[in-house]
Structures are given as structure tokens and as C-alpha cells.
Amino acid sequence: MRYSWNVAREVLRLMLPGAGAYREAITDFTYVGYRIPKIQTAFQIQKSLIHQDPVDTDPRHIRSFVPFGGGPRMCPGNEYARIAILVFVHNVVTKFRWEKLLPNYERVLTTFIPTMAQGLPVS
């Protein structure tokens, strides 16, 4: 399943499971000339802006690929998600044959997440 997991990692690199994270300031501080008061909620990271380079598998760059976060706030279900993704992909690839019902045209709408204009109907 190494190939399948590499495909899944590339999908996670391009489209992360969440949009970002919010944090609450525990003390007053200044950042780039802006004063952030205590208990102010701030948007910490926009995940669509990270992972713009191909996945780095070098173990020295452990934080170069973080689709489920990192450190103490890492998603507790990240290993479960990995297994679920692999089982899903395995079943889709081995048990189904997909055919696009609109083979010549399917526009991608750029919204909060990429969405197919016609819903990508398949049979």
C-alpha cells in the first residue's frame, strides 16, 4: 500500500482536512505592529497556504508535512484517518469501475473548498 499512501499524501498536501485553526491569546502581545489583547481569538494558520512544495520525505524535515497538525495539538485521530483512507482507496480501486457521466466537461468551482460544478456525476 505504499503507492496508495503516497497518492493519499499528495491529496492531503493539496487539500487539507481542515481550513485552519483558531487560538486564543493568553497574554497581551504585539505582532508586526499590531497589538493583540488577552483572550482575543486569532486565526492561526490558513492550511491552504502551506504544503506548496512536493512532500518532503527526509526525516530531518519532520514538520514539512503536517496535514493533521503537529506537536501537542496534533489530531488524535491521524493514524485512524490513515487506515480509513487506505481501506477506502483499496475498496474503491479493487471493487468498482468508475465512468464519468460528463466526460468532456466538468468545471471546478473555487469556493471554500474546490467543488465540481455538476457534482462530478459518475456511474
C-alpha positions in Angstrom: 0.0 0.0 0.0 3.0 2.3 -0.2 1.9 3.7 -3.6 -1.7 4.2 -2.3 -0.4 6.1 0.7 1.8 8.3 -1.5 -1.2 9.2 -3.5 -3.2 9.9 -0.4 -0.3 12.1 1.0 -0.3 14.1 -2.3 -4.1 14.7 -2.0 -3.6 15.8 1.7 -0.8 18.1 0.6 -3.1 19.8 -2.0 -6.3 19.8 0.1 -6.0 19.5 3.8 -8.8 18.1 6.0 -9.4 21.5 7.7 -9.2 25.1 6.8 -7.1 26.3 9.7 -7.0 26.8 13.4 -8.0 29.4 15.9 -6.1 30.2 19.0 -6.9 32.5 22.0 -4.2 34.8 23.2 -3.3 34.1 26.9 -1.5 37.5 27.3 -1.4 40.8 25.6 1.3 41.0 22.9 2.3 42.9 19.7 2.9 41.2 16.4 4.2 43.1 13.3 3.0 46.3 14.8 -0.5 45.1 15.8 -1.5 44.8 19.4 -3.3 41.6 20.2 -5.2 41.8 23.6 -5.5 38.9 26.0 -8.4 36.5 25.2 -8.6 37.7 21.6 -9.3 34.9 19.2 -7.0 34.8 16.2 -6.9 32.7 13.1 -3.6 30.9 13.5 -2.9 29.3 10.1 -4.6 29.0 6.7 -3.8 25.5 5.8 -4.3 26.1 2.1 -1.2 28.3 2.1 1.2 25.5 3.4 2.4 22.4 1.6 3.0 24.3 -1.7 6.1 22.2 -2.3 6.1 18.4 -3.1 6.1 16.2 0.1 9.5 16.0 1.6 10.2 12.5 3.0 13.5 13.5 4.6 13.2 12.6 8.3 15.2 15.8 9.2 12.2 17.8 8.0 9.6 16.3 10.3 7.4 19.4 10.3 7.4 19.9 6.5 4.2 17.9 6.0 1.6 18.4 8.7 -1.9 17.7 7.3 -3.2 16.7 10.8 -1.2 19.3 12.7 1.8 18.8 14.8 3.1 18.8 18.3 0.8 18.7 21.3 -2.2 19.8 19.2 -1.9 17.1 16.6 -5.2 15.5 15.6 -5.6 12.4 17.9 -7.3 10.5 15.0 -4.5 10.9 12.5 -3.4 7.3 12.5 -7.1 6.2 12.3 -7.5 8.6 9.3 -4.6 7.0 7.6 -6.0 3.5 7.9 -9.5 4.7 6.9 -8.1 6.4 3.8 -6.1 3.4 2.8 -9.1 1.0 3.3 -11.4 3.3 1.4 -9.0 3.7 -1.6 -8.3 0.0 -1.7 -12.0 -0.8 -1.9 -12.7 1.9 -4.5 -9.9 0.7 -6.7 -10.4 -3.0 -6.4 -14.2 -3.3 -6.3 -15.5 -0.6 -8.5 -15.1 0.6 -12.1 -15.9 4.3 -12.4 -17.1 6.1 -15.5 -17.7 9.9 -15.7 -21.2 10.8 -17.0 -20.0 14.2 -18.3 -16.7 13.1 -19.8 -15.9 16.2 -21.8 -16.7 19.0 -19.4 -16.7 19.4 -15.6 -15.8 22.8 -14.3 -14.1 23.2 -10.8 -15.6 26.0 -8.7 -13.2 27.8 -6.5 -15.1 28.2 -3.2 -14.0 27.4 0.4 -13.1 24.0 -0.9 -12.8 23.0 -4.6 -16.2 21.8 -5.7 -17.2 20.3 -9.0 -19.9 22.5 -10.8 -22.0 19.5 -11.7 -21.1 17.4 -8.7 -18.9 15.1 -10.8 -21.6 12.5 -11.6 -20.3 9.0 -12.1 -21.8 5.6 -12.6 
